[in-house]
Every structure is written in structure tokens, then in C-alpha cells.
């Protein structure tokens, strides 16, 4: 297990140096992402400019191609008679001069509708029949005079060449009758792209053009043409949206930026411009942040060692002595005390410890006194307990003797008293409402005999409430309070009415009397709970007893509510929940 001083050093490293490391790492990553975004945006702008240059170059080729197919010599050659050799020769020479005037032209082939073939160079071109059987010819027919392009990888499908070239094919129409008179095949040197990329190329970087399958259609050094590009985010590249990501190219972490080429109006080439730049040559400017973070961490570790030597050691000495004193206190030595220390904070801790030990000693003495009083109270309760079986048997004997001697009232009182004790001594906290009603009826019947029927009672309980559970012995103390305080049964008669019902999902008892009521002072004292001050002076019964038990058992939302007017009687409302149910009813 680590010592406290080692834990403090580790804590220093975690809470001081770790945030520095995190801040440095976040700063480095943020700077790297910002740099990556800025460079990518710059490269995207360059690729957009490149896209415009390519569009311009292809537009120039289109203009040249339009000049060729609309020239009088080409039109005349395609419509000329075979027997006019001198005229044919002149037209061929004029066409050659036109082609040689454009340095990007690699070769030029003309096919007439009759199958005659004219070629700029002396290589063997495909026959007109071979040309008609190619997919290239079908695309030319479909476009009806608009140019059809083949990329450097596609031209072999028409004619094999040793060089990489662009191939443009188009249908030629007679500008007088608009009838098809032939077909032109124009091979353009790949220099068309080389001269544009020469200004963009940087040492160590790579500029590519790929198609939607990821196959490389062009690279500046031509070595990657025809190969498949393998990158993790290739689906994003061919999605048709510009963007950038980090990947590995030739074993180096590189920033890859891509932009879809917009050449569909000039050529049917669905290409994507790709720029690959090694990240190592781009990120030199953010290495300062990394090196600074490492330096701060090293300095922080040195400071942590000095902090341990000159400050932590003194604090640890205090903590060690503090722990020793606490262990002695745990073992029961409450005479232990901490001395004063050099630092004010440590001295305050020592004084606080000493005061705490003194307070613990005082509390222990108080607890001992309380425990002694508790044992005395328990002993008194045990002395006052009555054997319930002995009590029941005695009451049965009294009842039998009263019945034999014709004392019906004594017998009735004995029976009701037995019923009272059966519920009172029952160990359950709750009984059914019907049992609580029976209990209070037994009490009322006993008291009616005692007071010579000087009062009457009425009880009305909803049938649905009778089988619900309620805290026992809550009605009898209230009725008893009414008999002793609300009526003067020596001079007048009284009425006690008990009503049981359910209101808003709760059980309710209303206990009403027509007695002398409560004074305003007594009612105010009840509502302000001033009776709590002298609650231990009574026997625990009556209003206070019932109110306390209801709140303790059911919660603060339940209890008694008293409405009274002096000289006009009192109404007491009891509320209790219908779903407490933690005991069995009787």
C-alpha cells in the first residue's frame, strides 16, 4: 500500500501535470486540425483553379475540333469523288497542315460513310468495320455530333497506342444538308495535363486524377496511371463532394484533399482531382507546442520533488502524529492531546482535535446517564405489565358471578371491558375500521352505565371503509376527552356522533359533540403546537397522544384537525391513508 507522501506526489502529478499534458495535447490537436483545415482550404482553392484551367484547355480542344470538322477541306474530303486525285491530295495536305499547327495533336483519323480512312500519321488505324463494331462508335452515334472522350486508360478499347493520349470522337455532318458524311478521331497528347500540373507540382507531393471507381487516370510522373487507389476514405472521395482526410501514402502520414472535376460540359469525364501532401513537411510549425508542453512537464516534475522535500515532509509529520493520537483515542484514551505546530492551519487542526476529544468525553457521560434512565423506564414498564390471559379469565369470572346474581349491568360492563382489552392488548399496530368502531362502542356502553345514560351516541360508517385498516385506539381517547371535558353530565345530557367516510383517497373520521366547546385561547394553543412544551406532564392519552401517534405512524400529512366554537360544541377530524396496511386486522 502506498505511503501518504507518495500519494501526495502522485496527486501533484495528476492534478497539476496531467492538466498541463491535457492542455498541451488539446492545443497540439487543435493547432494540427486548424493547420489541416487551412492547408486543405488552400489546396481546395488550388484544385478549383486547376479545374478551371482544365476546363479552359478542353474548351480550346473543342474549339479546335469544331474548326476541323467545319473546315472546307474536311467537308470536301468526306464528300469528294475517288477519281479526283489531285483535289484529294490538296485537301489532305491542307488537313495535315491544320493538324500540325496544334502541338497537342498526336494523331487524326477521318472515316467517310463509304468506309474510306484518312490518317495523319502512317500507323495502321482500325478499319471502318472495326470502328463500327466498337462501343466508342455507338457512343458517337448516340451524341449526334457532340464530342465523345476516351481517357488515357480507355483509348486502348478503340486503338492500342504506346503513349497515353486523350481520344475525342465525333460525328461529322454536311453543313448544307445536315446528313452524316463521316467521323473524326482526334488523339490529344497527355501534355494537355502535364503543362497544367507542372506549375502545381511540389517535390514530395503527389497530384492525381481518379475516376468514380478509384482507378488512377492521371499522375504527373505517369507512374501511377492505371493503378487502383487504396485508401480508407475512398467512398468519401467518390461521393461527389470536396473534402479532406488523413491517410498513409507510400508509408507516410499524408493530408489527402479531393475535389470533383467539373468537365461534364466540355467532356464526359467523371473525374476527381486528388492532392496528396506528406504531413511531416506541413506540421513543422506546430512542433513548438509539443516541445513546449514536454518542457513544462519536466520542469513541473522537478518542482514536485522540491515541493516534497521542503513542504510535504513537515505536513506528513503532522499527519503521522495526528493518526497516532487518533488511534489512541479509538482505544479509549480520551486524555490524549495534540501539541501546537509551526503552521497556523495545523495548529487550528490540533486545537479542533483536542476540542473534539473533550466533547466526546462529555457525550459519553451523557449517553451513560441516558442509558441508565432508559433502563429504569423499561423496568417500570415491565413492572406495570399485566398478564392478558389472567385478565381475561378474571373478567369472565366477574361476568359469570354477575349473571348468576342477576346483575345485568355489571355483566354488560364486564363484557364490554373484555372487548376493550382484547383490542388494546393486541400486539398489532393496525386493526380494521369495524374493529376500532366495536372498541369505541364497548367503551361508550360502559360509560353510559356509569353516567346513568346521561348521553347518547350515533355512529355512521360507510360499508366500503369498514374493512380498511387504521391505527388502533384512536377513537376511544377522543371520546374519553369529550366525556370528561365537553359535558357536565351531572347537570345536562350530551350527544356524541362519529362518522366514517372516504374523501379524496383518504380515510376520515368526524367526531362531533354538542358540548361546551373550546376557548379561543385553547384552540390557538393547539394550532400553534404550544402543548409540545408540557407534553411529558400528561399521561400520554387524549388529543396529543392520538395526534402524535398518527403523525409518527403515517407521516406529517396526517393527524387531527379541530374545529370548535365556545358554547357550540367541537368537531374533530382524523385523516389516515387507506393503503398503509402493515398489520392484520381483527
Secondary structure, DSSP 8 states (H G I E B T S, - for coil): ---HHHHHHHHHIIIIIHHHHHHHHHHHHHHHHHHHHHHHHHHHHHHHHHHHHHHHHHHHHHHHHHHHHHSHHHHHHHH--TT-HHHHHHHHHHHHHHHHTSTTEEEEEEEETTS-EEESSSS----HHHHHTSHHHHHHHHHTTS-EEE-TTTGGGT---SS-EEEEEEEEE-TTT--EEEEEEEEEETHHHHHHHHHH--TT-EEEEEETTSBEEEETTSTTTT-B---TTHHHHTTTS-EEEEEEETTEEEEEEEEE---TTT----EEEEEEEEHHHH-GGGHHHHHHHHHHHHHHHHHHHHHIIIIIHHHHHHHHHHHHHHHHHHTT-TT------SSHHHHHHHHHHHHHHHHHHHHHHHHHHHHHHHHHHHHHHHHH---HHHHHHHHHHHHHHHHHTT-HHHHHHHHHHHHHHHHHH---SEEEHHHHHHHHHHHHHHHHHHTTT-EEEEEEE-HHHHTSEEESSSSHHHHHHHHHHT--TTT--EEEEEEEEEETTEEEEEEEE-S----HHHHHHHHTTGGGGGGGGS-S-HHHHHHHHHHHHH-TT-EEEEEE-TTS-EEEEEEEESS---S---
